[in-house]
Amino acid sequence: MSAHTGTDIELAISHLNRGELVAIPTETVYGLAANAFDADAVIKIYHAKNRPQFNPLIIHTDSLEKLESWGLHIPEKMRLLAQHFSPGPLTYIIPTSARIPDIVTAGTGAVAVRIPNHPITLELLSKLNYPLAAPSANPSGFISPTNAWHVNEQLGDKVAYILNGGPCEVGIESTIISFITDQPCILRFGGLAQEKIESVIGKVNAHTELSIENENQPLAPGMLVRHYAPEHKLMFGDVRKYLSYFNTQRVAILTYSSVYEEVPARQQIVLSPSRNLDEAAQRLFAAMREADKMDVDVILAEKFPDEGLGRAINDRLKRASEQ
């Protein structure tokens, strides 16, 4: 069943005020939103996505002032980053407040907050006196949606309304940085490069992997070992080596700029012929969906340069793979 889709912000607000789920556009991916102060509404997000409740959510609003009015303390380095990059693809983890239900934070004592950079959603948020809890609008573990059609395809029967803001400009989830300890730490690579963060606040740590001991206690959204996965098996790394294992007529390939002569051209998706990592990131999830619809046995994905948004691309492909 398809959900009603449109650009009516007031209709979206009416659904949210009734505790219903609304899909919202952001510059990164589409989110599955509910009133973050309404625990019953937030639980609907977990049910709709089949998301484990130990995996915390990000709350979205349009200003730091609103966050402070809800009892959240803004660290100075976070404020400095926000001056440069918010609204934008950057999520901050800070100590939570009594206003935020435990179902949002998964009982971690910390909350992830973001100001998304999309005109429709910023207008929506400006009209609300509560934040929106909004993970990506897809079943848990699968490929994130970058347009309204993707949402309707996977969750159309579970949302009251899809606020259509067109295709996402960044196309990959936000970078997450934690301010829980004195030294800021990146917990998820995403749409803002580490180098840009460090140009404003200096050196930051990175801790983006889960250990066996804490695999069911992620510090932030998007840290689960198996995530962003297509239906087909996906193998990530040395495509040339993998091609020796499979019938080259039965593979799909995701590449940065390379072309493999032994594989049919229609089964190869080049994410950026000009080798632009921002372009590759913007196209990644749509390309994964396209490859997943091909009549092939396996998807092979190259490793991207370990710099800029290449780190985020590699992170998503690694979590999508079965290695």
C-alpha positions in Angstrom: 0.0 0.0 0.0 1.3 3.5 -0.9 1.4 6.4 1.5 0.0 9.8 0.7 2.9 11.9 -0.7 3.1 15.6 -1.0 4.6 18.9 0.1 1.9 20.0 2.6 3.8 20.9 5.8 0.6 21.6 7.8 -0.7 18.2 7.0 2.5 16.6 8.1 2.3 18.6 11.4 -1.3 17.4 12.0 -0.2 13.7 11.6 2.8 14.3 13.9 0.6 16.0 16.5 -1.6 12.9 16.6 1.4 10.6 17.3 1.7 9.3 13.7 4.8 8.6 11.6 5.8 11.0 8.8 8.7 10.5 6.4 10.7 13.7 6.0 13.4 14.8 3.6 16.9 15.9 4.7 20.0 16.7 2.8 21.4 13.2 3.8 18.6 10.6 3.5 14.9 10.6 4.2 14.0 10.1 7.9 11.1 8.3 9.6 9.9 10.9 12.0 7.8 11.1 15.2 7.4 13.5 18.1 10.5 12.7 20.1 8.7 13.7 23.4 6.0 11.1 22.8 7.3 7.7 23.8 4.4 5.9 22.3 4.9 7.6 18.9 8.7 6.8 19.0 7.9 3.1 19.7 6.1 3.1 16.4 9.4 4.0 14.6 11.0 0.9 16.1 8.1 -1.3 15.1 7.8 0.2 11.5 11.5 -0.3 10.9 11.8 -3.6 12.8 14.7 -1.8 14.6 16.2 -3.2 17.8 15.4 -0.9 20.7 19.0 -0.9 21.9 19.9 1.2 18.8 19.4 4.9 19.7 17.8 7.5 17.5 18.8 11.0 16.4 16.5 14.0 17.3 16.1 16.8 14.8 15.3 20.5 15.4 16.0 23.8 13.8 18.1 25.7 16.5 20.5 25.3 19.4 18.2 27.6 21.4 15.4 25.0 21.3 17.8 22.3 22.4 18.8 24.5 25.4 15.2 25.2 26.2 14.7 21.4 26.5 17.4 21.2 29.2 20.3 20.2 27.0 23.8 21.6 27.5 25.7 22.7 24.4 29.5 22.2 24.8 31.6 25.0 23.5 33.3 23.0 20.7 29.9 21.8 19.6 28.6 25.4 19.4 31.7 26.3 17.3 31.0 23.4 14.9 27.4 24.3 14.7 28.3 27.9 13.7 30.2 26.4 10.7 28.2 23.3 9.8 24.6 23.4 11.1 22.2 23.2 9.5 24.1 20.4 7.8 25.1 16.7 7.8 26.6 16.7 11.3 25.1 15.0 14.4 26.2 15.8 17.9 26.1 13.4 20.9 25.7 15.2 24.2 24.4 14.3 27.7 20.6 13.9 27.6 18.0 15.7 29.7 14.9 14.6 31.6 12.8 15.8 28.6 14.1 13.1 26.3 12.4 9.7 26.8 14.7 6.7 27.3 13.2 5.0 24.3 15.0 7.7 22.2 18.4 7.3 23.8 18.2 3.5 24.4 19.1 4.3 28.0 22.6 5.4 27.2 22.4 8.7 29.1 23.3 10.6 25.9 21.2 11.9 23.0 22.1 12.5 19.4 20.9 15.8 18.0 21.0 17.4 14.5 19.8 20.4 12.6 19.2 19.1 9.0 19.8 21.3 6.0 16.7 20.9 3.9 14.3 23.9 3.4 11.0 21.9 3.7 12.1 20.1 6.9 13.6 23.3 8.4 10.3 25.0 7.9 8.5 22.0 9.4 10.8 22.0 12.5 10.4 25.7 13.0 6.7 25.2 13.5 7.1 22.5 16.1 7.6 22.9 19.8 9.1 19.4 20.0 12.0 17.7 18.3 11.5 14.9 15.8 13.1 11.5 16.4 14.0 10.4 12.8 16.2 7.5 11.8 16.4 6.6 8.1 13.1 5.8 6.6 13.8 2.1 5.6 13.5 -1.3 7.3 16.4 -1.7 9.8 19.6 -2.9 8.2 18.6 -2.2 4.6 19.6 0.5 2.2 18.7 4.1 3.2 16.3 6.0 1.1 17.4 9.1 -0.9 14.0 10.0 -2.5 10.3 9.7 -1.6 9.8 6.8 -3.9 12.3 4.7 -2.0 10.4 5.4 1.2 7.1 4.4 -0.4 8.6 1.3 -1.8 9.7 -0.1 1.5 7.5 1.6 4.2 4.5 3.0 2.3 2.1 1.0 4.4 3.6 2.1 7.7 3.7 5.9 7.4 0.8 8.4 7.5 2.4 10.9 5.1 5.6 11.3 3.1 6.8 14.9 2.9 8.4 15.0 -0.6 11.5 17.1 -0.8 13.0 15.7 -3.9 16.3 13.7 -4.1 18.8 14.1 -1.2 21.7 16.3 -2.1 24.3 14.6 0.2 22.9 11.1 -0.1 24.7 9.5 2.8 23.9 9.8 6.5 25.4 12.5 8.8 28.7 12.3 10.5 28.2 11.7 14.2 30.6 13.3 16.7 30.4 12.7 20.5 31.1 15.3 23.2 30.5 12.9 26.1 34.2 12.9 27.0 36.7 15.8 27.0 38.1 14.8 23.6 35.6 14.9 20.8 35.2 11.6 19.0 33.7 10.6 15.6 31.4 7.6 16.1 30.2 7.4 12.5 31.7 8.7 9.3 29.2 10.5 7.1 28.3 13.5 5.1 30.8 15.9 6.6 34.5 14.9 6.3 36.7 14.5 9.3 39.2 17.0 7.8 36.5 19.8 7.8 35.7 19.1 11.5 39.3 19.2 12.5 39.8 22.5 10.6 37.5 24.1 13.1 38.1 22.4 16.5 41.4 20.6 16.0 42.3 16.9 16.2 39.4 14.5 17.0 39.5 10.8 17.7 37.5 8.3 15.7 35.8 5.2 17.2 33.5 3.9 14.5 33.6 0.1 15.1 31.7 -2.1 17.6 33.6 -4.7 19.6 32.1 -8.1 20.4 31.5 -6.9 24.0 29.4 -4.0 23.0 27.7 -5.1 19.7 24.3 -4.8 21.3 25.1 -1.5 23.0 26.0 0.9 20.1 27.1 4.3 21.3 25.3 6.0 18.3 23.0 5.2 15.4 24.5 3.5 12.4 27.2 1.5 14.3 25.7 -1.9 14.0 28.1 -4.4 12.3 25.5 -5.4 9.6 23.7 -2.4 8.2 22.8 -0.6 4.9 22.5 -4.0 3.2 21.0 -5.0 -0.2 19.0 -8.2 -0.7 21.9 -9.6 -2.9 25.1 -10.7 -1.3 27.6 -7.8 -1.4 31.4 -8.2 -1.3 33.6 -5.2 -0.6 37.2 -4.8 -1.4 39.4 -6.1 -4.2 37.0 -6.4 -7.1 39.7 -7.8 -9.4 40.3 -10.7 -7.0 36.6 -11.3 -6.5 36.1 -11.6 -10.2 38.2 -14.7 -10.3 35.6 -16.4 -8.0 32.5 -15.7 -9.9 30.9 -15.9 -13.4 31.7 -12.4 -14.7 28.3 -12.4 -16.6 26.5 -12.8 -13.3 28.0 -10.0 -11.2 27.1 -6.3 -10.6 29.9 -3.9 -9.8 29.9 -0.6 -7.9 33.1 1.3 -8.8 34.6 4.7 -8.2 35.7 5.4 -11.7 37.0 2.0 -13.0 35.5 -0.1 -15.7 36.0 -3.9 -16.0 36.0 -5.1 -19.5 35.0 -8.7 -18.7 31.8 -7.6 -17.0 28.8 -6.4 -19.1 28.6 -2.6 -19.1 24.9 -2.6 -18.1 26.0 -4.4 -14.8 28.6 -1.8 -13.8 27.7 1.4 -12.0 30.5 4.0 -12.0 29.7 6.4 -9.1 32.0 9.3 -10.2 33.9 9.2 -13.6 35.6 12.4 -12.5 36.7 10.8 -9.1 34.7 13.2 -7.0 34.0 11.6 -3.6 31.1 14.0 -2.9 29.4 12.9 -6.1 30.1 9.2 -5.3 28.6 9.5 -1.8 25.5 11.3 -3.2 24.9 8.4 -5.6 25.9 5.5 -3.4 22.5 4.3 -2.0 20.6 4.8 -5.2 23.4 2.8 -7.0 23.1 0.0 -4.4 19.4 -0.2 -5.0 19.9 -0.2 -8.8 22.4 -3.1 -8.5 20.1 -5.0 -6.2 17.4 -5.0 -8.8 19.7 -6.6 -11.4 19.5 -10.3 -12.3 22.9 -11.2 -10.9 24.3 -13.5 -8.2 26.5 -11.0 -6.3 27.3 -7.3 -6.0 31.0 -6.4 -5.9 32.0 -3.1 -4.5 35.4 -1.4 -4.7 37.2 0.2 -1.8 37.3 4.0 -2.1 40.1 6.4 -1.1 40.3 6.5 2.7 39.9 10.3 2.8 37.1 12.8 2.9 33.7 11.2 2.2 35.5 8.1 1.0 35.7 7.0 4.7 31.9 7.2 4.9 31.4 5.3 1.6 33.8 2.6 2.8 32.0 2.4 6.1 28.6 1.9 4.5 29.9 -0.7 2.0 31.7 -2.6 4.7 28.6 -2.8 6.9 26.5 -3.8 3.8 28.9 -6.7 3.0 28.9 -10.2 4.5 32.7 -10.3 5.3 
